[in-house]
Amino acid sequence: MNKTLPAHKEVGPKRYRETSGLYYEDFEVGDTFEHRPGRTITDADNIWMTLLTMNVQPVHFDAAYAAKTEWKKMLVDSTLTFSLLTGMSVRTVSAKVVANLGWDKVKASHPVFAGDTLYAESSVLSKRESKSRPTQGIVTVFTRGLNQDGIEVMSFERTMLIYKQGHSPEVAANY
């Protein structure tokens, strides 16, 4: 079946590239969405994240220290990687979110360094209508982050409460 999703381009069987958000009804278990654009991480991104989060691990901001580690250079703070991958997925999987309900099974599977470009993709794992909120549903996705070489650097599951069609604030606000 060749379905059409609002503002999405089909790039393969059950695979779509995003340009805007989805309502609860638009999600189908098994669909995978490629999130674009990618994002190249800089040293400044990494250092700012460590400063903002008060992360005192010197491998993220002290080049002389990092040079003496097995990596021989500064590692990108994994919370930056996590934040970027979550942010990349917003236009599709949570642009119509009521609330994030949780992140589970977070795995940092490969080091990330300044100069790496990250891409994300999310696959729909499950969905169900909310028992207590008839205008909303619960969707869980599995998000993977890949570097420029196609190596998975991080993955996680994310569960969200999503508006159903006709019930989001954007409808009332003519957004």
Buried (B, 14 or more C-beta within 10 A) or exposed (E): EEEEBEEBEEEEEBBBBBEEBBBBEBBEEEBBBBBBEBBEBEBEBBBBBBEEEEBEEBBBBBEEEBEEEEEEBBBBBBBBBBEBBBEBBEBBBBBBBBEEBEEEEBEBEBBBBBEBEBBBBBBBBEBEEBEEBEBBBBBBBBBBBBBEEEEEBBBBBBBBBBBBBEBBEEEEEEE
